[in-house]
Amino acid sequence: MRRRPCLLCPGPVNVTPAVRRAVAGPDLCHREPEFAAVLTGVRRKLLRAFSITATHRAAIISGSGTAALEAAVLASVRPGRKLLVVDNGVYGARIAQIAAIHHLPTVHLRFPGLAPLVLGRVEAAFRREAAIETVAVVHHETSTGVLNPVAAVARLARQFNKSVLVDAISSLGAEPAPLAAIDLCVGSAGKCLHGYPGLSFVLVARRFLPALSARPPRSLYLDLRAALAAQEAGEPPFTPAVPLIQAFDAALDALVREGVAARIHRYRRRAAFLRRGFDRLGLAPLAPRALQSHALTALRLPPGVRYDALHDAMKRAGYIIYAGQSGFRGTMFRIAHMGALTPSDLRGLLRALARALPRRRAA
Ligand SMILES: Cc1ncc(COP(=O)(O)O)c(C=O)c1O
């Protein structure tokens, strides 16, 4: 058994020793200037890392990615206007679910399974439904490992004068995101930014701020406008996840040092290395190569291999792999390449897979 388990789930991820030390940092009261300095630093570093200091503001939300997503969805449309949800998987469907729970009118465009996301359908919806104010789309649909053409959706939205909400929870840090074209970009500390789970954020375009201030609050806790205003004033309305913010600060220091472009390159190299290994093991990817993100690979379970048995064998070797979701449960499994993984972790993972799979596959 390895010294530490290698987390190959799409969050929580393995973190660096510096991030682990930071989560056990000094005890801070959230109403003292010491905490205000950390929070301001985190918000600034996020903008700086992604080179959007001049165009965006960052609101930190204590809660997992879904919390920031819910805050963004609630801020996405004025009363009486509609949210167009582009849904090609579990997380696209979640956006529609959030909107439905809060009775926000939506136009729900479904692309089931691995059907390609057809921009013509998005355009047709814009033409058909004048009430659409904002389009929401997931960047990396983590349930299938498919990367969606967010830049093209955002271009189309601009042509039709619509706002753009992107769930970039599992892509920021691993894939280039067209942030200049995104009004509400939702991210999470605990995936490709290498912090802990339970902390999330929304990057809000400055051009969206007047629209944001005109929205009625639709939640007390997940009120994006109020969160942003309170964080700018240094007066958190609720008790924030102080240790997670301290840890995220350390993770962002590492990101700023490395640079987002270099981090993305690292993810590309990881994905290429692992996928050569998966090919050698005879493991077929779920999605065509051209659609796959660099953050995760969804693989078909070979005939005769049960997920539970594979999971348990890998866990005994120290590697936590991840099951298929919804329609793909039982027929595929996922390996996320997120977090502070070393080249030796990746080599060890391929060796463990070779041992866990039936012999003929491991040739
Ligand atoms: C694309 C995407 N959106 C939303 C979520 C939900 O995030 P959380 O589980 O942190 O609430 C996830 C989690 O994996 C995700 O990958």
The ligand as a Gaussian input file, in Angstrom:
#p B3LYP/6-31G(d) Opt

LIG

0 1
 C      -18.742000      20.336000     -13.846000
 C      -19.159000      20.202000     -12.418000
 N      -20.127000      20.993000     -11.960000
 C      -20.553000      20.926000     -10.684000
 C      -19.988000      20.031000      -9.803000
 C      -20.467000      19.970000      -8.390000
 O      -19.450000      20.348000      -7.543000
 P      -19.519000      19.987000      -5.967000
 O      -19.619000      18.500000      -5.884000
 O      -18.203000      20.535000      -5.489000
 O      -20.679000      20.678000      -5.413000
 C      -18.982000      19.168000     -10.237000
 C      -18.380000      18.171000      -9.331000
 O      -17.638000      17.306000      -9.713000
 C      -18.558000      19.257000     -11.576000
 O      -17.583000      18.464000     -12.032000

